[in-house]
Amino acid sequence: MQRVDVTYSLITDLSRTKVLMVKNVGDAGDFRWSLPGGAVEADETLEQAAVREAKEETGLDVRVYGVVAINECKYTKSQNHAIFYTFRAEIIGGEETLQRPDEIAEIAWIAIEQADELMPYYPGGLHRLIAGHEIPYVDEGIK
C-alpha cells in the first residue's frame, strides 16, 4: 500500500455553530461533503497543504493552528493507506468563491449537527473538536 497524507481545515463561523464545508464531485459523478482539504504534495508541509487546499477549494486564505483530529483508512481498491490530519483554522482573507467546479460542486456553511451527519467519522462529533484542545503543530524545518 502507498501512504497518502491528507490535510483538512476545520473552519467555524464566529458563533461556532457552523462549519465551512465543500461538496466534492466524485469520479462516478456522485457527491460527498467534507471539510476543505486534500493530499499533501511532495516537499510540502502539512500546514502548507492545509492552507493551499483551503485556498484552492474555497478562495479563502486561512491560518491553521493545532491538529484537532487524526484519522486513517486503508483503501483496498486503490491500495492507499491515507492519514487524515484535521487542523483548526481561521479565515484571514480572500473571498469565498468556487474555484474548481470540476472538483467542488458547492461551498456552504453547515450547522454542526448536520455536518456530523455528513461526516460521521469524528468520534464525539465536531462539537468535541471545536470545544477541545488541539495538539500543537510545529514545523521544525529542514535539518
Protein Blocks (a to p, Z undefined) as FASTA:
>chain_A
ZZddddddddddfkopaccddddddfkopacdddedddddehiafklmmmmmmmmmnopa
cdddddfbdcddddfklopacdddddddddfedjdddfblmlmmbdcdddfklmmmmmmm
bghijmlmmmmccdddddebjZZ
